[in-house]
Amino acid sequence: MKYLVVSDNHGDRNILVEIVNRYVGMVDHMFHCGDSELKANDELWEHFTVVTGNCDYDPGYKKEQVVSIGNDVIYMTHGHLSNVRFGLTMLSLQAQEAGANIALFGHIHQAVAELDKNILFVNPGSISQPRGPVQIPSYAIIDSEAKNYHVEYYNRAHQSIEELAADFER
């Protein structure tokens, strides 16, 4: 399965429209990990599973989502309520409780891909306001296969950011 993950566009709706137009029908599912600053009923959300972020004030968003696709159970939250700035412990416990093998989050505006306790943790970075050592606006595509995961990050020009790519055995 192929999943597109984006987060933290902070009001930049146009980049989401561009991503949808580019990837609809090419990926199995699209996820938005919060801080869109868009209305919860925006027509864009027809294409995404979405959660609220700390900068989303519309009460129509959910705090977390659990999605089952094929052999994957995906837990998604923005991360501010999981204290992800201080590590992934709480997020890991939430993902384990949901029975997830993939946990998606945003909030820290930094690309993260790591495997711990048989859970793949992915933060796509921020598509609009990156932070950290690699300050490139980014989104992620996860290839989830029977025996492994491949995580690839892309910039706003939809070019691969090769130094961020990661592979993990399931």
Helices and strands as residue ranges (DSSP letters): E 2-6, H 13-23, E 29-32, G 43-47, E 48-50, E 64-69, E 72-77, G 80-82, G 84-86, H 89-97, E 102-104, E 111-116, E 119-124, E 139-144, E 148-154, G 162-164, E 166-169
